[in-house]
Amino acid sequence: MLRFLSHQKDKGKGLSGASRGRPEPAPTVPIYADDEEVRGLCDLYSPEPTSSAHVRDLADVLLEQGKITDEQYGRFRRESLGRPGADPGTWLLKERIVDANDILEAKARLNGLEFHRLKPEDVDKQAFKRLEPDFIKRSSVVPVRMDGDTLLVATGEPTNIFALEDVKRQTGLPVRAQVCPPEDIAAVCAAFYEAPAEEVLEDIISDLTEVEVVQDVEEVGEDLEKMAGQSPVIKFVNYLISNAVREGASDIHIEPKEKQTRIRYRIDGVLFEVMQAPPKMHPAIVSRIKIMANLDISERRVPQDGKVSAMVGGRAIDLRISVLPTHYGEKTVIRILDSKSITRGLEHVGMEPDACAIFKEQVALPHGILLVTGPTGSGKSTTLYSALGEMDGARLNISTVEDPIEYELQTCNQVQVNEKTGMTFAAALRSLLRQDPDIIMVGEIRDNETARIAVQAALTGHLVLSTLHTNDAATSVTRLVNIGIEPYLIAASLNAAVAQRLVRKICPKCKEPCKVPPHMRKYLEKAGADPDAILHGAGCDACRGSGYVGRAGIFEVLVIDDRFRDMIHADTSVSNMRRAFRDSGRDTLFDDGIKKVTQGVTTIEEVLRVTEVYGQSEDEAFVENLD
């Protein structure tokens, strides 16, 4: 009866539409959940559904976990109206509300699975061998351990139930799954099968001695190419690169000597000799690297530079190649650039919370110059890339001028400097100003012309990020004056300067209390630290006996306020700038380093090594820092 009356009612209302030659649709009457009378009527009769019921999705889970607010949840629901099947994860990532791991954890919960980070030491080797390496890479499923009669696996794709069924079929075991980030699976794979065993390396080196070598150094072309293409040479170079990535090396040095080719890795800023190769094989090894980088293998008298993109352990790695002729042959250095190091965010580069908050404030300013200073290899580029990663590339026009482009950023327009074609820093920067930029990152301010254009850009409403080679933050003002920039322009354009160094972190596996030498105790006591609570690394296999694994940053942040601007107008000498910085009450590099020592991150020896306390004697400089 209700359906009949509803039909008659709709039919009557549709007469006016019929008179115009088309029927009118029946109006939709909203039903409110708090209307008891309407809910009772719904129990008796439910009309034909006009829309699908809400299905619990990622947005609901993230709201329950407190990862998003009610306002963000409502905004997503409003913006997804009329778009059935809109993916909350894609929208939330685009809006930078959550990160990829938050999305993955929510997916795990939505599918009734647990989310855990996975480390290589958590994985049982025997369990790992139950699946083929190719299947693990392809399906993003890795065996972790046996849990009774059940195989525990970790997956980076919780919705891929077909992969789990394949695991059951291949192993013949019941499977229980947990979820972890894909990069954890790649790290496990790299740790377990990327590097060959020592005996395999010995076989490779022994095979090298059997390769036919060009005896006449003047012979070039086909002979070198044939040599570089032989299997032992290819295997050896591949091993060098994959092993360096696994060890966390930043550079590979291949150095020809009279009686051997010495190969060293730079790990945590320090060079370690890892192996030696037969000297007669050096031309073949270098030629193989040149072929990878599309360099001229027949030219061995001039320096050459190139770049290689490679996949190592499931990770995209960029290799910068530099070849330099020396007395015994061509010395080759391979710089390993891993994009993972710039995607961690500013919170993970080592800044203390107060310094990080100040730095983020400076990055958010609409115009001015922000300088990051320090020597080569102190992590300046990583800090700048991390800052660019915090910016909204969808709304802002972000452009960079670099030499070379170290990491590719999808949110930026990156320009490569090429001196041969006239594309200098100054020329590129001048052109960028006609490209309507919001933010400009200049790889390095080297000369007066580049510095002057950067200042003009800052004064005309652009935010300019750049690096400068100075010992500390305060000295950056003096350096700009020495380059030829007038003090009044520096005072008007410079917002802040950040100085940084990298210190080696104490190995967590051999960390233990240590007895501080008497000549070191005074530094800690004057800084308010307890010398009897200091840690160091005793040395173990994991840290190659050095006591250190990984590096952390120490920072000092100079904010150019009105008082500092007045001092720039009056006196820009190094002593005056440093005195003004100490009077501001902010931590110096040494102060920040001492904090890292008291936190058990590094050692006092490391802090003194990298700061050099501005090149002065230790006692004099320390007293100066405390005054």
C-alpha positions as CSV (number, residue, x, y, z in Angstrom):
1,M,0.0,0.0,0.0
2,L,2.8,2.4,0.9
3,R,4.5,1.7,-2.4
4,F,1.2,2.3,-4.3
5,L,0.4,5.6,-2.5
6,S,4.0,6.8,-3.1
7,H,3.6,6.0,-6.8
8,Q,0.3,7.8,-7.0
9,K,1.8,10.8,-5.3
10,D,4.7,10.9,-7.7
11,K,2.4,10.5,-10.6
12,G,0.3,13.4,-9.5
13,K,3.3,15.6,-9.1
14,G,4.5,14.6,-12.5
15,L,1.5,16.1,-14.4
16,S,3.1,19.5,-14.9
17,G,6.2,17.8,-16.3
18,A,4.1,15.7,-18.7
19,S,2.4,18.8,-19.9
20,R,5.9,20.0,-21.0
21,G,6.6,16.8,-22.7
22,R,8.9,15.1,-20.1
23,P,8.2,13.5,-16.7
24,E,9.6,15.0,-13.5
25,P,11.6,12.8,-11.2
26,A,10.2,12.2,-7.8
27,P,11.8,14.4,-5.1
28,T,14.2,12.8,-2.7
29,V,13.1,13.3,0.9
30,P,16.0,13.4,3.3
31,I,15.9,11.0,6.2
32,Y,17.6,12.1,9.4
33,A,19.1,9.6,11.8
34,D,17.7,11.5,14.8
35,D,14.1,11.5,13.6
36,E,12.5,8.6,15.6
37,E,9.3,8.7,13.6
38,V,11.0,8.4,10.3
39,R,13.3,5.7,11.5
40,G,10.3,3.7,12.6
41,L,8.7,4.1,9.2
42,C,12.0,2.9,7.6
43,D,11.6,-0.3,9.7
44,L,8.3,-0.9,7.9
45,Y,9.3,0.1,4.4
46,S,12.5,0.9,2.7
47,P,12.4,2.6,-0.7
48,E,14.6,1.6,-3.6
49,P,18.2,2.7,-2.6
50,T,19.4,5.7,-4.5
51,S,23.0,5.7,-3.2
52,S,25.4,3.1,-1.8
53,A,25.8,2.8,1.9
54,H,29.1,4.2,3.4
55,V,31.8,1.6,3.6
56,R,34.5,2.0,6.2
57,D,37.7,3.2,4.5
58,L,41.2,4.6,5.2
59,A,39.8,8.0,6.3
60,D,37.7,6.3,9.0
61,V,40.7,4.3,10.3
62,L,43.0,7.4,10.3
63,L,40.4,9.3,12.2
64,E,40.2,6.6,14.8
65,Q,43.9,6.5,15.1
66,G,44.1,10.3,15.6
67,K,46.2,10.8,12.5
68,I,43.7,13.2,11.0
69,T,41.3,15.7,12.7
70,D,37.5,15.8,12.4
71,E,37.9,18.9,10.2
72,Q,40.3,17.2,7.8
73,Y,38.0,14.1,7.7
74,G,35.0,16.3,6.9
75,R,36.9,18.2,4.2
76,F,37.8,15.0,2.4
77,R,34.2,13.8,2.5
78,R,33.0,17.1,1.1
79,E,35.6,17.2,-1.7
80,S,34.9,13.6,-2.6
81,L,31.2,14.0,-3.1
82,G,30.2,13.0,-6.6
83,R,33.4,11.0,-7.0
84,P,32.5,7.5,-6.0
85,G,35.6,5.4,-5.0
86,A,37.8,8.5,-4.3
87,D,40.9,7.2,-2.6
88,P,41.5,8.9,0.8
89,G,45.2,7.9,0.8
90,T,45.9,9.7,-2.4
91,W,44.1,12.9,-1.2
92,L,45.7,12.9,2.2
93,L,49.2,12.4,0.8
94,K,48.6,15.2,-1.8
95,E,47.5,17.5,1.0
96,R,50.6,16.5,3.1
97,I,48.3,15.6,6.0
98,V,49.8,12.1,6.6
99,D,52.8,10.3,5.2
100,A,53.1,7.0,3.3
101,N,53.7,4.9,6.5
102,D,50.6,6.3,8.1
103,I,48.6,5.2,5.0
104,L,50.2,1.8,5.1
105,E,49.5,1.3,8.8
106,A,45.9,2.3,8.2
107,K,45.6,-0.2,5.3
108,A,47.0,-2.9,7.6
109,R,44.4,-2.2,10.3
110,L,41.6,-2.0,7.7
111,N,42.6,-5.5,6.5
112,G,42.9,-6.9,10.1
113,L,46.8,-7.1,10.0
114,E,49.5,-5.7,12.3
115,F,52.0,-3.1,11.2
116,H,55.6,-3.4,12.2
117,R,58.9,-1.9,11.0
118,L,61.3,-4.7,9.8
119,K,65.1,-4.8,10.2
120,P,67.5,-7.3,8.7
121,E,68.3,-8.7,12.1
122,D,64.6,-9.5,12.7
123,V,64.7,-12.0,9.8
124,D,65.6,-15.7,10.1
125,K,68.0,-16.7,7.3
126,Q,66.5,-20.1,7.0
127,A,63.0,-18.7,6.7
128,F,64.2,-16.2,4.2
129,K,65.6,-19.0,1.9
130,R,62.1,-20.5,1.6
131,L,61.2,-18.1,-1.2
132,E,63.2,-17.1,-4.4
133,P,64.7,-13.6,-4.4
134,D,63.0,-12.7,-7.6
135,F,59.6,-13.6,-6.1
136,I,60.3,-11.5,-3.0
137,K,61.2,-8.5,-5.1
138,R,58.3,-8.9,-7.5
139,S,55.6,-9.6,-4.8
140,S,56.9,-7.4,-2.0
141,V,56.5,-10.3,0.4
142,V,59.5,-11.5,2.6
143,P,59.6,-14.5,5.0
144,V,60.4,-13.4,8.5
145,R,60.5,-16.5,10.7
146,M,58.7,-19.7,11.6
147,D,56.1,-19.3,14.3
148,G,55.4,-22.9,15.3
149,D,54.2,-24.5,12.1
150,T,53.2,-21.2,10.6
151,L,55.4,-19.0,8.3
152,L,55.3,-15.4,9.4
153,V,55.8,-13.1,6.4
154,A,55.9,-9.3,6.0
155,T,54.3,-7.6,3.0
156,G,54.4,-4.1,1.7
157,E,51.1,-4.5,-0.1
158,P,48.4,-5.7,2.4
159,T,45.7,-5.8,-0.2
160,N,47.6,-8.2,-2.5
161,I,46.0,-11.5,-1.2
162,F,47.1,-13.3,-4.4
163,A,50.8,-12.9,-3.3
164,L,50.0,-14.5,0.0
165,E,48.3,-17.4,-1.7
166,D,51.4,-17.9,-3.9
167,V,53.5,-18.0,-0.7
168,K,51.3,-20.8,0.7
169,R,51.5,-22.7,-2.5
170,Q,55.2,-22.4,-2.9
171,T,56.1,-23.2,0.7
172,G,53.3,-25.7,1.5
173,L,52.9,-23.9,4.9
174,P,50.1,-21.9,6.6
175,V,51.0,-18.2,6.4
176,R,50.4,-15.4,8.8
177,A,51.1,-11.9,7.4
178,Q,52.1,-8.5,8.9
179,V,52.7,-5.3,7.1
180,C,55.9,-3.2,6.8
181,P,57.1,-0.4,4.5
182,P,58.5,-1.6,1.1
183,E,61.9,0.0,1.9
184,D,62.3,-2.3,4.8
185,I,61.8,-5.3,2.5
186,A,64.4,-3.8,0.1
187,A,66.8,-3.4,3.0
188,V,66.3,-7.0,4.1
189,C,66.9,-8.2,0.5
190,A,70.1,-6.1,0.2
191,A,71.4,-7.5,3.5
192,F,70.8,-11.2,2.6
193,Y,71.6,-11.6,-1.0
194,E,73.0,-8.5,-2.7
195,A,76.6,-9.0,-1.7
196,P,78.5,-12.2,-2.6
197,A,80.4,-14.1,0.1
198,E,84.2,-13.6,0.5
199,E,85.0,-16.7,-1.4
200,V,82.9,-15.6,-4.3
201,L,84.8,-12.3,-4.3
202,E,88.1,-14.2,-4.3
203,D,86.8,-16.2,-7.3
204,I,86.0,-13.0,-9.2
205,I,89.5,-11.5,-8.5
206,S,91.1,-14.8,-9.6
207,D,89.1,-14.7,-12.8
208,L,90.3,-11.1,-13.4
209,T,93.9,-12.4,-13.7
210,E,92.8,-14.6,-16.6
211,V,91.4,-11.7,-18.6
212,E,93.6,-10.8,-21.7
213,V,95.0,-7.3,-20.9
214,V,96.1,-4.6,-23.3
215,Q,99.9,-4.4,-22.9
216,D,100.5,-1.3,-25.1
217,V,99.1,1.8,-23.4
218,E,98.7,3.4,-26.7
219,E,96.2,0.8,-28.0
220,V,92.7,2.0,-27.5
221,G,89.2,1.5,-28.9
222,E,88.0,-2.0,-29.6
223,D,90.7,-3.7,-27.3
224,L,89.7,-1.6,-24.2
225,E,86.0,-2.1,-25.0
226,K,86.5,-5.9,-25.3
227,M,88.4,-6.0,-22.1
228,A,85.7,-4.0,-20.2
229,G,83.0,-6.3,-21.5
230,Q,84.4,-9.5,-20.2
231,S,82.3,-11.2,-17.4
232,P,84.9,-11.1,-14.5
233,V,85.3,-7.3,-15.0
234,I,81.6,-6.7,-15.0
235,K,81.1,-8.9,-11.9
236,F,83.9,-7.1,-10.1
237,V,82.5,-3.6,-10.8
238,N,79.0,-4.7,-9.9
239,Y,80.3,-6.1,-6.6
240,L,82.2,-2.9,-5.8
241,I,79.0,-0.8,-6.2
242,S,76.5,-3.1,-4.5
243,N,78.8,-3.8,-1.6
244,A,79.4,0.0,-1.2
245,V,75.7,0.6,-1.0
246,R,75.2,-2.2,1.5
247,E,78.0,-0.8,3.7
248,G,76.6,2.7,3.6
249,A,79.5,4.2,1.7
250,S,79.2,7.6,0.2
251,D,82.2,7.3,-2.2
252,I,84.3,4.6,-3.9
253,H,88.0,5.4,-4.6
254,I,89.8,3.3,-7.2
255,E,93.4,4.3,-7.0
256,P,96.2,2.9,-9.2
257,K,99.5,2.2,-7.5
258,E,102.8,0.7,-8.7
259,K,102.1,-2.8,-7.4
260,Q,98.3,-2.9,-6.9
261,T,95.0,-1.1,-7.4
262,R,93.8,0.1,-4.1
263,I,90.1,0.3,-3.5
264,R,88.7,2.4,-0.6
265,Y,85.2,3.2,0.7
266,R,84.3,6.5,2.4
267,I,82.0,5.5,5.2
268,D,80.7,8.1,7.7
269,G,83.2,10.6,6.3
270,V,86.3,8.4,6.8
271,L,88.1,6.3,4.2
272,F,88.6,2.5,4.7
273,E,90.6,0.3,2.5
274,V,88.4,-2.7,1.6
275,M,90.4,-4.6,-1.1
276,Q,93.2,-4.6,-3.6
277,A,93.0,-5.7,-7.3
278,P,95.8,-6.8,-9.7
279,P,97.4,-3.7,-11.2
280,K,97.3,-5.0,-14.7
281,M,93.4,-5.1,-14.5
282,H,93.1,-1.4,-13.6
283,P,92.5,-0.2,-17.3
284,A,89.8,-2.8,-17.7
285,I,88.0,-1.8,-14.4
286,V,88.2,1.9,-15.3
287,S,87.0,1.2,-18.9
288,R,84.0,-0.7,-17.6
289,I,83.0,2.3,-15.4
290,K,83.5,4.7,-18.3
291,I,81.2,2.6,-20.5
292,M,78.5,2.7,-17.8
293,A,78.8,6.5,-17.7
294,N,79.0,6.9,-21.5
295,L,82.5,8.4,-21.3
296,D,85.2,8.2,-23.9
297,I,87.2,5.0,-23.1
298,S,89.9,5.9,-25.7
299,E,90.8,9.2,-23.9
300,R,93.0,8.6,-20.9
301,R,94.9,11.9,-20.8
302,V,92.2,14.4,-19.6
303,P,89.7,14.3,-16.7
304,Q,86.2,13.1,-17.4
305,D,83.0,13.3,-15.5
306,G,79.7,11.3,-15.9
307,K,76.6,10.0,-14.3
308,V,75.0,6.6,-14.0
309,S,71.5,5.6,-12.8
310,A,71.3,2.1,-11.3
311,M,69.0,-0.2,-9.2
312,V,70.8,-1.7,-6.2
313,G,68.8,-3.8,-3.7
314,G,65.5,-2.5,-5.1
315,R,66.6,1.1,-4.6
316,A,67.2,3.7,-7.3
317,I,70.8,4.9,-6.9
318,D,72.6,7.7,-8.8
319,L,76.4,7.4,-9.3
320,R,78.6,10.4,-10.1
321,I,81.8,9.3,-11.9
322,S,85.0,11.3,-11.8
323,V,88.1,10.1,-13.7
324,L,91.5,11.8,-13.2
325,P,94.8,10.9,-14.9
326,T,97.6,10.2,-12.4
327,H,101.1,8.9,-12.6
328,Y,100.2,5.2,-12.5
329,G,96.9,5.4,-14.4
330,E,93.4,7.0,-14.1
331,K,92.1,7.5,-10.5
332,T,88.4,7.0,-10.4
333,V,86.0,8.2,-7.7
334,I,82.3,7.1,-7.7
335,R,80.0,9.3,-5.6
336,I,76.9,7.3,-4.4
337,L,73.8,9.5,-4.2
338,D,70.8,7.9,-2.5
339,S,67.5,9.8,-2.7
340,K,66.4,8.2,0.6
341,S,68.7,10.5,2.5
342,I,66.8,13.6,1.5
343,T,63.3,12.3,2.1
344,R,63.5,12.0,5.9
345,G,62.3,15.5,6.7
346,L,63.9,18.3,8.7
347,E,63.2,16.5,12.0
348,H,65.6,13.7,11.1
349,V,68.6,15.6,9.9
350,G,69.8,16.1,13.5
351,M,68.5,19.5,14.5
352,E,67.5,20.1,18.1
353,P,63.7,20.9,18.4
354,D,64.3,24.6,19.1
355,A,66.7,25.0,16.2
356,C,64.4,23.0,13.9
357,A,61.5,25.3,14.8
358,I,63.5,28.4,13.9
359,F,64.7,26.9,10.7
360,K,61.2,26.0,9.6
361,E,60.1,29.6,10.3
362,Q,62.8,30.9,8.1
363,V,61.9,28.5,5.3
364,A,58.3,29.6,5.5
365,L,59.2,33.3,5.0
366,P,58.0,34.9,1.7
367,H,61.3,36.6,0.7
368,G,64.9,37.0,1.8
369,I,68.1,34.9,1.8
370,L,68.7,31.8,3.9
371,L,72.3,30.5,3.8
372,V,73.5,27.0,4.9
373,T,77.3,27.1,5.5
374,G,80.0,24.6,6.2
375,P,82.9,22.8,4.4
376,T,82.5,20.3,1.6
377,G,80.8,17.1,2.8
378,S,79.1,18.6,5.8
379,G,75.5,17.8,4.6
380,K,74.5,21.3,3.3
381,S,72.8,20.0,0.2
382,T,70.8,17.4,2.2
383,T,69.6,20.1,4.5
384,L,68.5,22.3,1.6
385,Y,66.8,19.4,-0.2
386,S,65.0,18.5,3.0
387,A,63.8,22.1,3.3
388,L,62.5,22.0,-0.4
389,G,60.7,18.8,0.4
390,E,58.7,20.6,3.1
391,M,57.4,23.1,0.6
392,D,54.2,22.9,-1.4
393,G,55.4,22.4,-4.9
394,A,51.8,22.3,-6.2
395,R,51.2,25.9,-5.3
396,L,54.7,27.4,-5.5
397,N,57.1,27.7,-8.5
398,I,60.3,26.3,-7.0
399,S,63.4,26.4,-9.2
400,T,67.0,25.4,-8.5
401,V,70.4,26.0,-10.1
402,E,72.9,23.3,-9.3
403,D,76.3,22.0,-10.2
404,P,75.7,19.2,-10.5
405,I,72.1,18.1,-9.8
406,E,72.6,15.7,-7.0
407,Y,69.0,14.5,-6.5
408,E,65.9,14.8,-8.7
409,L,62.9,16.4,-7.1
410,Q,59.6,16.1,-8.8
411,T,58.2,19.4,-7.2
412,C,61.1,21.5,-8.5
413,N,62.4,22.8,-11.8
414,Q,66.1,22.0,-11.7
415,V,68.8,23.6,-13.9
416,Q,72.2,22.1,-14.5
417,V,75.1,24.6,-14.6
418,N,77.3,24.1,-17.7
419,E,80.3,26.5,-17.9
420,K,81.2,25.4,-21.4
421,T,77.9,26.6,-22.9
422,G,77.8,29.8,-20.8
423,M,75.2,28.4,-18.4
424,T,76.8,29.7,-15.2
425,F,75.2,30.2,-11.8
426,A,74.7,33.9,-12.6
427,A,73.3,33.3,-16.1
428,A,70.9,30.6,-14.9
429,L,69.8,32.7,-12.0
430,R,69.2,35.8,-14.2
431,S,67.0,33.7,-16.5
432,L,65.1,32.1,-13.6
433,L,64.0,35.6,-12.4
434,R,62.1,35.9,-15.7
435,Q,60.3,32.6,-15.0
436,D,58.0,34.0,-12.3
437,P,59.6,32.0,-9.4
438,D,58.5,31.9,-5.8
439,I,61.5,30.1,-4.3
440,I,65.0,29.8,-5.8
441,M,67.7,27.4,-4.6
442,V,71.2,28.3,-5.7
443,G,73.7,25.4,-5.3
444,E,76.5,27.7,-4.1
445,I,77.3,31.4,-4.0
446,R,80.8,31.5,-5.5
447,D,81.3,35.0,-6.9
448,N,80.2,38.6,-6.8
449,E,77.8,38.3,-9.8
450,T,75.9,35.3,-8.4
451,A,75.8,36.9,-4.9
452,R,74.5,40.2,-6.3
453,I,71.7,38.6,-8.4
454,A,70.7,36.5,-5.3
455,V,70.5,39.7,-3.2
456,Q,68.4,41.4,-5.9
457,A,66.1,38.4,-6.1
458,A,65.6,38.5,-2.3
459,L,64.9,42.2,-2.3
460,T,62.3,41.9,-5.1
461,G,60.1,39.4,-3.2
462,H,61.7,35.9,-3.7
463,L,62.9,33.5,-1.1
464,V,66.5,32.4,-2.0
465,L,68.2,29.4,-0.5
466,S,71.9,28.8,-1.0
467,T,75.1,27.5,0.5
468,L,78.4,29.3,1.4
469,H,81.7,27.9,2.4
470,T,82.4,29.4,5.9
471,N,83.5,28.0,9.2
472,D,80.5,29.2,11.2
473,A,77.2,31.1,10.7
474,A,78.4,34.5,11.8
475,T,81.3,34.5,9.4
476,S,78.9,34.3,6.4
477,V,78.2,38.0,6.7
478,T,81.9,38.8,6.5
479,R,82.3,36.4,3.5
480,L,79.5,38.2,1.6
481,V,81.3,41.5,2.2
482,N,84.5,40.1,1.0
483,I,82.8,38.9,-2.2
484,G,81.8,42.5,-2.8
485,I,78.3,42.9,-1.5
486,E,77.6,46.2,0.4
487,P,76.7,45.8,4.1
488,Y,73.4,47.7,3.6
489,L,72.3,45.2,1.0
490,I,73.3,42.2,3.3
491,A,71.3,43.8,6.2
492,A,68.3,44.2,4.0
493,S,68.2,40.8,2.3
494,L,69.8,38.2,4.7
495,N,67.2,36.5,6.9
496,A,69.3,33.8,8.6
497,A,72.5,31.6,8.3
498,V,72.8,28.0,9.4
499,A,76.2,26.4,10.0
500,Q,76.5,22.6,10.2
501,R,78.9,19.7,10.6
502,L,78.5,15.9,10.5
503,V,79.7,13.9,13.5
504,R,79.9,10.1,13.6
505,K,77.4,8.4,15.8
506,I,78.4,5.8,18.5
507,C,77.7,2.2,17.3
508,P,74.6,1.0,19.2
509,K,75.9,-2.6,19.3
510,C,79.1,-1.8,21.2
511,K,78.1,1.3,23.1
512,E,79.4,1.3,26.6
513,P,80.4,3.8,29.4
514,C,83.9,5.2,29.0
515,K,86.5,6.9,31.2
516,V,87.0,10.4,29.9
517,P,90.6,11.5,29.8
518,P,91.5,14.4,32.2
519,H,92.2,16.9,29.5
520,M,88.6,16.2,28.1
521,R,86.8,16.3,31.5
522,K,87.1,20.1,31.8
523,Y,85.2,20.6,28.5
524,L,82.3,18.5,29.8
525,E,82.3,20.0,33.3
526,K,82.3,23.6,32.0
527,A,79.4,22.7,29.7
528,G,77.4,21.3,32.6
529,A,77.7,17.6,31.5
530,D,78.6,14.7,33.8
531,P,81.9,13.2,32.6
532,D,81.1,9.9,34.4
533,A,78.0,9.3,32.2
534,I,79.7,9.6,28.8
535,L,79.5,6.7,26.3
536,H,81.7,5.5,23.5
537,G,81.9,2.6,21.1
538,A,84.3,-0.2,22.0
539,G,84.5,-1.5,18.5
540,C,82.9,-4.5,16.9
541,D,82.3,-6.2,13.6
542,A,79.2,-4.1,12.9
543,C,81.3,-0.9,13.0
544,R,84.5,-2.4,11.5
545,G,86.2,-1.8,14.9
546,S,85.8,2.0,14.7
547,G,83.1,2.4,17.3
548,Y,80.9,4.5,15.0
549,V,78.0,3.8,12.7
550,G,76.2,6.5,10.8
551,R,76.4,10.3,11.2
552,A,74.3,13.0,12.8
553,G,74.3,16.8,12.2
554,I,75.3,19.5,14.7
555,F,74.0,23.0,13.9
556,E,74.1,26.6,14.8
557,V,71.4,29.0,13.7
558,L,71.9,32.8,13.3
559,V,68.8,34.8,12.8
560,I,69.4,38.3,11.5
561,D,67.2,40.5,13.7
562,D,67.1,44.3,14.0
563,R,70.0,44.4,16.5
564,F,72.2,42.3,14.2
565,R,71.3,44.5,11.2
566,D,72.5,47.5,13.0
567,M,75.8,45.7,13.7
568,I,76.2,44.8,10.1
569,H,75.9,48.5,9.2
570,A,78.6,49.4,11.8
571,D,81.2,46.6,11.7
572,T,81.3,43.3,9.7
573,S,84.6,42.0,11.0
574,V,84.7,38.3,11.9
575,S,85.4,39.0,15.6
576,N,82.5,41.4,15.9
577,M,80.0,39.0,14.1
578,R,81.1,36.1,16.4
579,R,80.8,38.2,19.5
580,A,77.3,39.3,18.4
581,F,76.3,35.7,17.8
582,R,77.5,34.6,21.3
583,D,75.6,37.6,22.8
584,S,72.4,36.4,21.2
585,G,72.4,33.4,23.5
586,R,72.0,30.7,20.8
587,D,74.0,27.5,20.8
588,T,77.2,27.4,18.8
589,L,78.3,24.3,16.8
590,F,80.4,23.3,19.8
591,D,77.5,23.7,22.3
592,D,75.2,21.7,20.0
593,G,77.9,19.0,19.8
594,I,78.2,18.8,23.6
595,K,74.4,18.2,23.7
596,K,74.9,15.3,21.4
597,V,77.7,14.0,23.6
598,T,75.5,14.1,26.8
599,Q,72.7,12.4,24.8
600,G,75.0,9.5,24.0
601,V,74.8,10.3,20.2
602,T,78.6,10.9,19.7
603,T,81.8,11.5,21.5
604,I,83.7,14.6,22.6
605,E,86.6,13.6,20.3
606,E,84.3,13.7,17.3
607,V,82.9,17.1,18.2
608,L,86.4,18.6,18.6
609,R,87.5,16.9,15.3
610,V,84.8,18.4,13.2
611,T,84.3,21.8,14.8
612,E,88.1,22.4,15.2
613,V,86.6,25.1,17.4
614,Y,87.0,27.6,14.6
615,G,90.7,26.8,14.2
616,Q,91.8,28.2,17.5
617,S,93.5,26.4,20.4
618,E,91.0,24.3,22.3
619,D,91.3,26.0,25.7
620,E,91.1,29.5,24.2
621,A,88.1,28.7,22.0
622,F,86.2,26.9,24.7
623,V,86.5,29.7,27.2
624,E,85.4,32.1,24.4
625,N,82.4,29.9,23.8
626,L,81.4,30.0,27.5
627,D,81.9,33.7,28.1
